[in-house]
Amino acid sequence: MNEKLVILEMANNHMGDLEHGINTIKAFASLARDFKEDFRFAFKFQFRDLDTFIRPDYRDKLDHKYVKRFLETQLSREQFETLKKAAEHSGFRTMCTAFDEPSVDLIKDMGFSFIKVASCSFNDWPLLNKVVELNSRIVISAAGANVDEVDNVVSFLKNRDKKFFLMHCVGEYPTRLESLELNQIDYLKKRYKDVPIGFSTHEDPDNYSAVMLAIAKGAELFEKHVALETDEYPRNAYSVNAEEMREWLRAASSALKMCGDGGSRYFPSDKELSDLRQFKRGVFAKTRIEEGETIDRSNVYYAWPAQEDQVLANDMSKYTHYVATHTFEPNDPIIHTHHKWKDDANQVKKVETRESILKIVQDVKWFLQRSAVVFPGKAKLEISHHYGVDKFYDTGISMITVVNREYCKKLIIVLPNQNHPEQYHKKKEETFVVLHGSVNLYLDDTLHVLEKGDVITVEPKVRHSFTSKEGCVIEEVSSTHYIDDSYYTDENITENENRKTIINYWID
């Protein structure tokens, strides 16, 4: 992935006119031939499944600038296939941005070489989880994201062995000289040493120096909006025509005033955040959500545009949970606060668990290392927090499933002074082997003190709970584990649907 790739971004500059789109590709075709010694080129399109991307009550609001633009420039799949073939015939690779999940499927079906994730979707976790299903190379822009968000997305992609470019980008349209923050290329390259860094640009069309500064800093991929200007179709303020693009590629000058602070992640301007937020998808109730109910992917959908103070798709990660403090009807936006309420009372309660879960993972790793128990390095870690993550160290356990077929083997990690609440199984019979430490096991209220090397069998319907003062590792060998075969005597645990967190990548 060391090649220098230049992406020509058509966006909606085809203007919904197939012939104009083909002429735009032809206008830039000579660039791919004339600069082939230095660059490879790709033409990029954008897909939105407008039937689902635009929320239902906005689909006919032509007074909304972007709704109007998206609807008026909509092309069919057949028309996009024609544009794609025209780009390939002119020597371009092809790339496409997906703004929603159906568009990812379409990109896969049409066979694009690259898939792009726009800055407004940078940490749109529902979309990212769909994108990583593809084998295509990923190009992802990071405008507006803070350092923790960039860390999380880079880790997410690397842990799934994805080949991707991370693009420095500023989401102001057009971008002022003092906002270009070109030193961020240095910062990103230093922080993510094995990730190729690119530069996605929105500066004025007559700025020919920024790209050379980016090259000098080691950027490996470049993205530029292009347009064919006609009497019928004027271009926007940040798209270049073919001659300007030619000059852009030739540019050799530099300008220090375009470089920002490379020592830390830049702070986006209020305008940039506002510009980006208007394209982010909001969270809407799919079904009636009662007060006190957990808000998750099962009872919501994601659509654009979002309202002010609305929970966004970007907020719906594995470690961020919302609980309704207000009843939501189907299609209601999930709002943080309701300004008509007295004192702006919250409609949802936000619960952040990332730091707590990371601490648990570190403690479990440390305990396993001390125990010297051998376990498969790529196995998932299942964290059971029966009464909530904040009470894990009092009531909870961690488990590694080694095999689960007609027979099952698990490793149960009990940290010092942890308790596992009483439960029973109707189908499963299990045998416990203590591999490290000691455990107090209660079977139908009878205490069994087990030391390292002890073995005991728990038959179906036998109530059992256990605790360990010094901590222990138990090997559980059983008949097949059934997800719905654990019955807790405390019904509050059974009713807690969020009592488990599964960590797929936790060793490194």
N, C-alpha and C positions, 0 to 999 in steps of 0.2 A: 504493500500500500504506500510506496514511496513516490509514486508518480504525481506530477503536478496536474491536477484536474481543474478545469474551469467550467462552471455550471452557468448556462444561460437560462435564466428564469423567465418563462413566459407569463406565469400567473394568469390573470384574467385579461392580459393584453391581446389575446386573440379576439376579444370583444364579442364573443359568442358567434363569430363569423368564421366559418371553416376556411373559406378562401383567404381571408385576411391572415388567419393563423398559418396557413401554408406559405403565403408570401413572406411572412415574418421569418419563418425558418429559412427560406431561400435567401433572404437578405443577409443573413448571418453565416451562410454556408461557406463562403470563401475564407472566413476566419479560421475554420477548422483545418483548411488546407494550408493557408499561409503561415500558421503558427504551430504546425504539427511537430516541428523539431523541439519545441519548448513545452507544449501543453497538449493534453488530451482534452476533449470537449464533450459535454453532455447538455442536452436540452431537457428542461424540467417543466412539468405541468403540475396542476393542483387538482385534487379530487375532493369533493364534498358530496355526500349523499344527502341532497337538500331535503328529501322527504323526511329524514330523521334528524339531520343536523340542525335545521331551524325548528325551534319549538312550535307546536301546533298553532298557537294563537298569534304567531308573527309571520306566518307564511304568506299572508296577503297584505302585509304592511309595507307598501311601496314607498311610504314616506320615510322609512328607515334607510339611510344611505347605503349600507352594506347589504341589507336584504334585497334592495332594488338591484344593486350591482350583481350580486350572485345570481339572482333569478334571470336577469336580462342577458347575462353572459353564459348561461348554462349550455353545455354541449352534451350530446348523447354519447354513449359508449362507442358507437360506430364512428362518430366524428373524431373522438379522441384516438381511436385506433388508426384512423387515416392520418392524423397529425403525427402519431408515433412512427408510422411507416415513413412519412416524409422526412422526419428527423433522422431516422436510421439510414435512409437512402442518401442523405446529405453528409453522412459520415459521423453523425453524432451518436454517442451513447444516449440512453434515455433514463430519466429519473422522474419520480412523481412524489408529491407531498400528499400524505393522508391526514385529513382532519377528523376522521371518525373511523369506527371499526369496519363498517361495510366497505369503505374505500380501500382499506388494507386488503380485503379479499379481492377487490377488483384489480388492484395493483399486482397481486400475485397471479391472478388469472391472465392478465395481459402481458406478463413476463418482463416487467421493467428491471433494468440492471441494478438500480439503486432505489431505496425508499428514503424519503426525507421526512423528518419530524420538525415542524416549525417551532419557533421559540414559544409561542402561546401554548403549545402542547408539550413543552419540555418535560414537565413532571406530571403530565396527564396519565396517571398510572393505569386506568382502564385501557387507554389507547396503547401505551407502551407494552402492556402484557400481550396485546394482539400483534403489535409490530414484531416482537421477538419470535413469533411463530414462523416468520419468513426466513428463508436462507439468504435473502438479498443483503448486500452491504447497506449499512444505515448511515445516513448523514443527519446530525442532530444539532440544532442551533440553540445557544444558551443565553440569549438576551433576557435580561431581567431576573435571572436566577442568582440566588445568593450561593455562597461557597458550600454550605451544607447540602443544598439541593443539587448542585453539580456533583458533589461527592457521591450522593446517593444514586444518581442516575448512572454515573460512570461505573460504580460498583455493580449496579443492576445489570448493565450490559456486559461487563467483563466476566461476571460470574456465570453468564450464560454463553460464554465463548463467542460473543458477537464481534464481527469485524465492523468497526464504525469510525467515522470522523466526528470530532467535536469541534463545532464552529464557534469562534468568537464572533459575536454579533451584537449590534446595538439597535434596539427596536424603535428608533425615531425615524420618521419618514418625511423628508430626507434627514440624514444625520449631519449635524453641525460639526465643524472641524474640532471644536473643543470637546465634543462628545464621542469622538471616534475610539478613544481608549485603546490604541494599538499596542501599548505595552502589556495589555492583557494576554496577548499571544505568548509573550515571555512567561507570564505567570502560569498560564495553563500548561505550557510545555514543561515547566519545572515541576508542577504539581502532579501531572499525569504523564510521566516520562515515556510510557509505552503506548500512548494514544496519539494518533496523528491529529494535528490541530489545523483547522482551516479558518477562513475569513469570509464572512457573509456581509456584503456591503450595501449600504443605502445612501451613500454620500451623493452630493450634487453630480450631475453627469459630466461636468467639466473638471472634476477632480481626478487627476491622473497620477498623483503621487502616493496616495494612501496604499494602493495595491503593492507598490514597490517596497514600501516600508514593511508591509506584511510579509513579503517574500524575504526581505533581509532578516526578519525575525524568525523565519523558518516555517511559515505557513505552507501547507501542502495542498490545499484545496481552496478554491475561490468561487464565490457565487455573486452574480450580478443580474439585476433585473433588466430585461431588454424589451424594446418595442419598435414597431414599424409605424411611424407617424404619417397619417394621411389627412386630407381635408375632412374626411368623415370621422376619423378616429384619432384625436389628439392623444399624446402620451402624458403620463403623470410626471411628477417632479423629480422622481429618483430613478427612472428607467432611461437607459442609453439607447441611441440609435446605432446603426452598424458602424458609421464612421467614428463616433465617440468610443465605441467598444474597441475599435482598432487602435485608437490613440491610447486608450486605457491599457491595452496589452503592451504597447510600446513604452509606456511611461518608465522613466528612470530617475526622476528627481525624488527628493525626500523632504520632509517637513517635520521638525521636532514638535511643533505645536499640536500635531495630530496624535502624539503619544501621551497616554495617561499614566497612571500609577500602576507599575507591574508588580509591586510588592504584596498586594492583597487584592481580593475580589472587588471590582468597582461597585459603586452604589448607583443603581439606576435612578434616573430623574423621575419626578412625579409624572411628567408627560409620557415618558417611556412606559411606566407601569400602567398608566391610563390607556395608552394606545394598545398595549398588549392585552389588558384585561377585557377589552371590548370583544376580543375574539375567543376568550376562554369559555368553555361550556359550563353551564350551571347545573346544579343537582336539583331534580324535581321528583316529587313523590309519584311512584308508579301505582301504589295502592294506598289505602287509608293507613296512616301511621298514627297510632295512639300515643298520647302523652306517656312517657316512660319507656317507650319502645326504642330499641337500638336501630339506628339508621345505617343501612349497609347496602351492598350491591343488589341484594335480593328484593328490596322494596323501593328502589329509586331508578331513575334513568337520567341520562346526561344529554342536554340540548343547549343550543345557542339561540339567541343571546341570553346572557345572565343579567339578573337585576343587581342593583347596588346592595352590598352586604350579604349577597347570596353565597352559600357554600358552593365551591367549584369542584369540578371533576378532579382538578389538581390536588384538592384537599383530601381525597378519598384513598389514603394509603393504608397498608396493613397495620400501621402503628398509630393511626389516628382514628378515633372512634367518636361518633356523635350519638347522643341520646336525646330524643324529642322531649322538650318541656312544654310542648304545645301540640295539639292535634292537627295533622296535615291531611287535607283531602287530596284525592288523585289529581295530579298535574299542578299542585301547589309548589311554588319554589321553596326550597329549604333555606330559610333566612336565619342569619345569626341573630339579628335583632329586628324587632318590629317597631318602627318609630311612632306608630299610633298608640302603642301601649304606654302605660304610665312608667316613667323612668327607663324607657327603652329596654324593657325586660327581655332577657334572652329567650329565643324560641328553641334553641338547642344547647346542649352541654357538650363541650369538646373535651375529649380525654386523650392525652398524648402518652404513649407507652414506649416510644422508641428507646429512650435512655434507660428506662427500667429493664426492658427486654435485653438490651446490650449488656447491662450489668449482670443479669442472670446468666447469659451465655458465657461471659468471662468467668464467672464463679463456677459454672458447671465444667468448663474446660480445665480450669485450675484443679478442681477436685478429681477429675478423671486422670489428669497427669500424675497427681499424687498417688492415686490408687494403683497405677500401672496396669489397669484393665485394658485389654486390647479391644478395639472396636473399629468397624469399617469407616474409613475417612470420609466417604461421600454420603453416609447415611443422614437422613433428616433428623433434626432434633425437635422433639415434641415437648413443649412446655405446658404443663397443666397448672393453671392458677384458678382453683375452684371458686374462690371468693373474690377474685380480682388480682391483677398484677401486683398491687400495693400490699397484698397479704400473702404473696407467694412464699416468702421465707418462713412463714408460720404454717400455712396450709398449702401444699403443692408438691409436685415431683417433676422430674424431667425423664423422658424416655427416648431411647434409640431403638427403632425397629430394625432388626438385622434381617429377618425373613418372615414373611406372612403368606403361607400357602395353606395346605391342609394341616400343617403344623406351623407354629409361630415361635419365634425367639425374639425377646426384647431385653434390653438393659435398662433397668430402673435406677436412676440416680436420686438418692435422698440426701440433701445437704444437711449439715449439722442442725439438730433441733427442729427439723421439718416434720410435719405430720401429713399422712394421707388419710382422708376421711373414709368412713365406713361405706362399703359398697358390696355388691354381689353380682354374680353372673348366672343367667339361667341356662346357657348352653356351654360356656367355656369351662374347661378344667385346666388348672395351671399349677406348675411346680416351680417353687422358688429355690434358687441356689445362691447363697450369700458369697459373693466374690471378694468383697472388701468391707471391713467394718463390722458392725453388729446392728441388729434390728429387733425391736419389740413388735411382734406380730400378734394381733388379736383375731381369733377365729371364733365367731359366735360368743364373744365376750371372754373367751379363755385365752390367757396370755401365754405366748411361746417366745422365749428369748433365744434368738438365733445368732450364732457367731460365724465367722468366716469358715466356709466349707460345709455348713449345715444345709440340709435339704428338707423341704416340707411341701406337701401337696394340698392345694385348696380346691375342694370339689365344688361343682355347681351348686348354687343357692346357699352356699356358706358365706355369711357376712364376714368381711375382713377389713381391717384397717391396720396401719403400722406407723411407727415413728422411730427415729434414730437420734440419739444424743450426739454421737460423734460423726454421723453421716455414714452412708453405706452405698454399695453398688450391688444390686440384685439381678441375677440372670433369671428371667421368666421364660419358661418353656411351656407351651400350652397348645391346645387345639386352636384352630383358626380363630383369629381375632375378628369379632364382629363389631362394627361401629355402634350398633344399637343394642349391644348386650351388656352394657354397664349400667347398673341401677344403684343410685345413691340413696341411702336412707334419709338424707336431708334433701327434700324436694327442691330447696333453693338452688342447689348445685345443678340438678337436672334441668331446671328452667333457665340456667345461665348458658345461652348458646355461644357465648364468647369466652368460654373457660379454657380454651386451648390456643396456643400460638405455635405454628409450624415454621421452623427455620430451615431453609434448604441449603444455604451456604453459610456455615458457621465455624468451620475449622480454621481457615486462614484469617 
